[in-house]
Amino acid sequence: MKSTRRIALLTPITLAAGLLLTVVAASAADTRWTSTGAQQPGSADRPVWSIAVSPAHPAVLLAATQGRGVLRSADSGTTWNSVIAGIEGAWVVRFDPLQPASAYAGTQTAGLYKSVDEGKTWTAQNQGMSDLDVRSIDLDTGLVVAGTARGVYYSIDGAGSWHLLGLDGLDISAVAVLAKSTGVTLFAGADNGSAGSGYLLKSEGLGGSWAVVKGNFPADAVVASLAVGSAPSGGTERPVLAGTSQGLFRSDDRGVTWSPLSGLPTTDFNLALFNPANPDQIYVGSDGDQGNGGVFRSLDRGASWSTLGAGLPIKPRITALALQPLNPVQLVTAAWSPTDGSAGAYRIQDPAATVAGATPGGAPSATSHAPASPRASAVPAPVRRPTGGPSYAPYAVALTALLALAAVILLRRWRLRREDDRAYRP
């Protein structure tokens, strides 16, 4: 009798626990990286050094690769096509946020290329550029800045002509443009060359007068990535991130002072980007040698960090990272193993990220063309997403059901004890 009762009591508990585990597993599956399509069906992927997302159609991606040059996808990476004939090595790809149809690619031996049709066709634009190993690109308010293996160049006519800005003794791995009402501040980060007293430099204006950045920034840290965020709510200065061989650093005063961001693994950070819809949300990537590589996310300006999702290769070396402003936000990353040469691209949804200016499935139609400049009427108002971690609603529902069943079971057991006491009372 008691065994039968025990089985009857345990069955609801088992069912409820199974429900909770199922919901947890389903929720966890939503935060896993999944592989994108192959670069070339039937062949192994090549390393990807940079990924760019079209501001007008988030499903349109560009990738700078080692071995296949510049690739383009119109379906979020499911299929890819090579788009610059004769180019096998490329370092960087970028879209112009103010001219969504315009894109730029920095190649390893053939200089800079520009596209005006969202990456479908390309033209070399190297007038005035003496070094054709273009490693980094940034754009803002009509200014294009390129970092090469021998210095920094700028263009104010859409890459029609280039002008040397100096630093020709440095291999410039990262550049950043920070526009202001009275001019522009430029940042250049190097990872090789005669650095002198530091690898991160700053110039006020286009005069080519560079100064080594101080303010708690380590002089011997090589710089792999620079990122500029949008102005925070209620703030005036746009934040700047620097990914270095000695961690991640942030400045909120145009590079005068820098602070290391804690809560991350002790490793190098070669990729950093802000969510354009919310500068408080930051993503960084690492290709760390000791198994500390991966993708990390902060939702609170870098005060705390968490590993973003699972499903990447063991001890991943992250080589590229980009954000798709879909709803929910999605990220695309690339990983490479120098040990066995394997490479691959992955994607993940981030429901906790703020969404702005895009809708799901943002691919261009077969006959449409990206507008030459964004139209205000085409950009919907930002939609605020939760700013915490993953959604806990499924957990709450399952836990509530489990507690309710537990209460019913406890009440039933109490009644059964009372009946037993009455039945066996002398």
N, C-alpha and C positions, 0 to 999 in steps of 0.2 A: 504494500500500500504506500509506504513512505517513498520507495524508489519511483513508483509511478507518479507520485506528486512532485518529486524532485525533478523528474524529466519534464513534466508539464510546466514547471516553473522556469526551468533553464531554457526551454525552447524559445520563449519570447526574448529572453536576454540574448541568446545566440543570434536570433534574427536581427535584433536591433544593432548588436555589435557588427554584424555583417553589413548592415546598411551604412553604418558610420565608416567602416573601412572602405566600402565601395565608393562613397562620396569623396573620402580623402584621396583615394587612388585616382578618381576621375579629375579632381581638382589639381593634383600633382601633374597629371598628364598634360594639363593645359599650360604648364610652365616648363615644358621641355623643349630643347632645341631639336629641330628636325632638319634633315638634309634637303638642300635645294636640288635642282636638276644638275646633271653633268654638263660641264663646259662643252664637251664634245662626246656624243654617245659612243660607247665602246672604247674610249680612251680615258686614262687616268687624268684627273684634274691637275692643273699647274698651280703654283703658289699665286695667291692674290694679295697685292700690296695695298690696294685702295678700292673702296666701293663708294659710289655716289648715287643718290636718289633724285629723280626729277621732281622739282617743286610743283609742277603742274599735274603730273601723272605719276603718283608714287609707285605704281607697278613697273615703271621704267627704271632700270638699273644700268649703271656702267661699272665695269671692273677693269682695273689695271693689273695685268698678270705678267708673270715671268715665263715666257715661252709662247703665249698666244696673244700678246699685245693687248689691245683694248677690246673688251667684249661688251655686248649690249644685250639686255633682256627686256622684253615688253610684257612679261608675265611673272614678275617678281622672282625671277631666277629659275623658273622651271625649264626654260630653254634659253640658249645663248647663241649669239652670232658674232664672228670677228668683223670689226667695222673699219679698221685702218690697214689697208693692204701693205705688206712689206715690213710691218712693225711687229717684232716678236717680244720686246721688253718694254714695259711701261711701269712707271712708279706711282702715278697719282692721276685721279680723275675728279673733276669738280663741276657742278652745275652753278650757274649764276642765279642767286635767289631773286634778283630783281629783273632778270631777263630769262625766264624759265626755258626758253628754247635754246639758249646758249650754253655750251659745255666746253670744258677745257681738259686736255690730257697732256701730262708730262711724260715724255718717253726717255729711254735710257741713252739713246744715241742720235735721235733725230729731232730733238728739241720739242717745241710745244705745238700742239694741234688744237684747232678750234672747230666746233660744230655749231651751226645755227638752226638745225632741225632736230634737236633733242637727241643728238648722238647717232643719227643715221649715216650722215656723211661728214667728212672731216677735211680740213685744209691746214697745211703747215703754215705757222705764223712765227717766223724767226728773225724778222728784220731787226737788226741792232743787237741780237743776242749772240755772243761769241762762244758761250758754253752751251752745248746741246744736251747735257745730262740734267734734265729738269726733274727735281725730286719732290717739290712741294709747291702748292698754289693756294692763294686766298684772294677773295674778292669783296669789295664793299664800295657802294656809291660810285660806280664807274671806274674804280681803280682795280687793276689786276696786278698782283705781286707774285713773282715766281722765284723760288729758291733753287739754285743749281749747285753742281759740284764745285763751282768756283764763283760764289757770290750770289747777290740778290739783284733782280731786275724788276722794273715796274713799267706798266703801260697805262695810258689814260685814253687810249682810242680803241679799246676792245681787242688788244693784242695785235693791232696793225703795225705798231712799232714799239721797240723796247729800249729802255735806258738803264744803264748800270748804276746800281746804288751802293756799290762797294762790297766789302767783305769777301773779296776774291781769293783770300787765303783760307777760307772756310768752306767745308762741305755742308750746305744748308739743308737740313732734313725737315725743317718746319718753318712756316711763316704765318703771321697773323696780322690782320688789318683792323685797327680800332679807330673808327671814324669819330670825329667830334665836330662841333659847330664851327670851330676856328681852324680846322685842319685835320690831320690824321696822325695817329701813333702807329708805328710799325714795330713788330717783334720778329726776330729771326733766331732760330735755334739751330745749333750745329752738333754733329756727332763725330766730326773728324776735322783735322786741319790745325793750323797754328792759332789756337784759341787765346793765348796770352793769359788773361786773368778770368776768363769765363766763357761758357758756351751759349749763354742766352744774352742777346743784345737788343737794345731798343733805340729807335730813331724817332725824333719828333719832326714830322714833315718829310718831304722828299729830297732833302738836301744831302742825304747820305752820310750824315754825322751820327755815327753809332756809339753808344755807350754801353758798357757791360752792366747788366742788371745786378744790383746788390740786394739789400733788404732780406736777409736770411736765406737767400738762394745760394746753394753750394756751388762754389766756383768750378769744381771738378766734375759736376754732373752734366753728362751729355744730354741733349734735348732731342726727343724723337717726335713729340707732338705738341701742338699749340691749338687752343680753341677759345673762341670769344662767344660769350652768351649774350642774350638780349638783356636790356635793362630790367632789373627786378622791380616789382611793384613797390612804389614809394621811394625807389632809389634813383640815383642819377648816373652812377658809373656802371658800365657793363663789366661783368666778371671775366677774368682770363685764367685759363688752366694751362699748366705746363706738365707734360708727361716726360719723366726723365729716368736716367739710370739709377737714381736714388729716391724714387717715389714720385708722388703727385703733389704739385704745388698750385696754390691759388692766390690771385691778387684781385683786390677790389678797389684799387686806387690807381689804375692805369699803369701797373707795373712798378710803382715806387717801392712797395713792400710786398713780400711773398710769405705765405704760411704753408707748411707741410700739412697735408690732410691725413689724419690718422684713421685707424680702423680698417686699413687695407693690408694685404700681405706685404711682407718685406721683400720687394722685388722691383724690377723696372716696370714702367708703364709707357708703352709705345703708342697708345691710342687714347684720345679723350674727346668727348663731344657732349654738348648740352642739348637737351630737348628744346627745340626752337619755340615751343608753345609755353615752356615753363623753365626758366633758368635755374630753379631750385633742383631740377631733376638732371642728374649727371650720369653718364655711362663711360666707363673706361675699360680698356683691354690691355692685357699683358702677354708677352711671349716669354715669360720668365724661364730661366734655365733649370731651376730646381723643382719643377712641378707646381709652381705657384701661379702659373699663367691661367687665364680665363677672362670672363666678362663680369664686371661688378657694377652695381647700381646704387646710387644714393638718391633719396627723395627729399633730403633736407639740407641741400647746399653743401654736401660733403661731410656733415657732422657724423653720419653713420652710414655703413655700407653693408651690402649683402651680395652673395654670389647670385648671379642671375641665371636661374634655371639649371637643368641637368641635361645630359645627352650629348655634350661635347666629347671629343676624344680624351682619353686619359692623359693627364699632364698637358693640356692643350697650349700650343703657342699661337696666340691670336695675332693675325697679321692685318686685318681690315675690319672695320665696324661702321655701320650706317643705320640711320633711323628712318623708317617709313611712316609718315604721318597719316596712317590709316586709323580706323576705329574698330577695335583697339589698336594702339600703336604696336608696330612690329619692328624688330631689329634684325638686321642681316649681318652675319659675321663670317670671317674666313679663318681657317686654322691650317697650319702646315707643320710637318715633322721633318726636321733636317736629318734625323736618324735614318728613316726609311724613305724619305721623299714624298710621303703621302700628303695630299692636300684635299680640302673640301670646303664647301660653303654651307651655312646653316641659318635657320631663321627661328624666331620665337615671338610670341605675343606677350605684351606687357600691359595687362588691364589696369595696372596702377598708374600708368602715365597719363598726363594731360594730353588731350587731343585738340588740334586746331587746324582749320584750313584744308581738311581733306575728308573724303568719304571712302567707304570700303570699295575695293575693286577699281581703284583709280587708274585704269589703263586707258591709253588713247584708243579711239576707234580707228578703223582701217583707213578712213579718209580724213580724219581730223588732224590738225597741226597745233602744236603748242603755241599760245599767243606770244607775241614778242615781248609783252610786259604784262604783269598780273593786273586783273581788273578787280577793283574793290568789290563790285557787286557779286563776283564769283567766289568770294571767300566768306564762308559762313562764320558766324560768331563762335569763339572758342567754346568747347564743351568741357567742363571741368570733370575730370575723373577722380576717383578716390586717390588720396595721396599717401595712403599707407602701403602695406604689403599686398599680397594677393587677397582676393575677395574671400571673406570668411562666412558669407551667407550660407553656402551649402553645409559647412561645418555646424553652424548654429542650428539649422533645421534638423540635422541628424542628431545632434546632441540633445536638443529639446525633446525629440521623439524618444530617445533612449532614457532620459530622465523621467518622462511621463510613464513609460513602460515599467521602469524600476519602481516608481511609486505605486503603480497598480499591483506589481508583484509583491512588494512588501506588505501592502494592505491585505492581499490574498493570503499570504503566509501567516499574518497575524490572526486572520479569521480561522484558518485551518488549525492553528495551535489552540485557539479557544474551543473549537469543536473537539479536538483530541482530549483536552483537559476535561471537558464535560463527559466524554464517552468513557474515559478511564478513571474518573473520580470515584473513590470508594464510597 
